[in-house]
Amino acid sequence: MALVAKSVSQSTTYEAVGTKDDYSDIITSIDPDETFFLSHFGVAEDTTSLKFNWMTDGLKPPQENAHPEMTDYVTDKVGSLAQWDNRCQHFISSGRVTDAQRKHAKKYSPADEFKRQQEKAFRQHARDIEYALVFNRAPRDESPGNPALTGGIRYFLEEETEDVTFTGNVCVTTTDHKLDTGDFVYFKAKPGAGNKLPTEVAANMPYYIRKDTDPKKFTLFDSVDDAIKNVNQVTLSTAGQGVQMVKNNVLSAGGALFTEDHINDCMEMCNKRGGNPTLAVMSGRCKRRFSAIVTGGAAKQRGSKDKTAVNITDIYESDFGVIHAEVHRRYSDTIIDILDMNYWDIRWFDRTHEVSDLPKKGSYKEFVIESWVGLQGTQPKASGSIYNIKRA
């Protein structure tokens, strides 16, 4: 069926379509619902400041805790706090419709074009907020000509790395590593010719550390118990080159197709840091591959007679919990986010509303929709991400 006409806008009679001829009584919106995060994230207490912050708490790793019957008390620090902050972004959507266009007879509803334009603007407004949640990276303070931006999911799930070198069996960081004995870290080799990990160190494998008296040095162990007792230290035969320590649950697929191992590795990272992710957000193309992986696993593990298990391709039972796959229409084909939804909240400074009492300036009526809102990733290390996935 050929397209008959497409309007330049619906704000004036001379630009509009649908004012006569044989049209359906109801205009069907073809825009999909693209506000998944805005609809599914929690809502924290409204902020009273355009810049808001919060604290994340953490305990030290478990230690061997045994003392003689008669002992003096020796106190120490208990855990640590980390401060995060973000900004509220100012969203404005607006429109106007001439008085003549509002009165003109129409064959669609609502007959008042002003109300229909308002409804469309509210939907677009919500999509604009969703866009910021998905794509915004680091927050930006306002400056002349540059409005403030809220940090989106990428701000909280950007890979956090630090360059390291190995001298013998000792790992040396460029700054104070701020790790405690029993903490765990991951390693990767930076992209580039000649860069590689030490022979005994595997990518995406957790290693437990024993800190040195030098705050920039530590040694590696395969278990927390070994690190605490200082036994069975990982012995390195090579130093590697271009090595980085990964401090959060973000891993690279290395420009290859993502695999079941990538999902499990990311889930394990989150699990070890106290997270319980239940949602994997991805593009439609990544979801097709996810479905193929899950279907194959279900067929192998449960047998082809269990049709329910084989056909449910949105659910993956990993070794670290059940994960539900959700397609987000705006997601890149190169990223999958693994989210613990307990730790993501919307923070409103001024909730979405229509600005009232706009003065009438001429033979038209205007409307303005406004919001101030930001994202709070309460505990970013409860979630994770797989990036640099090959598009295929």
Helices and strands as residue ranges (DSSP letters): H 36-40, E 42-43, E 51-58, E 80-87, E 89-98, H 99-103, H 113-135, H 153-156, E 161-167, E 170-173, E 184-189, E 207-211, E 217-221, H 224-229, E 243-246, E 250-252, H 260-272, E 279-282, H 284-302, H 307-311, E 315-318, E 321-327, E 336-339, G 341-343, E 344-354, E 364-377, G 380-382, E 384-387
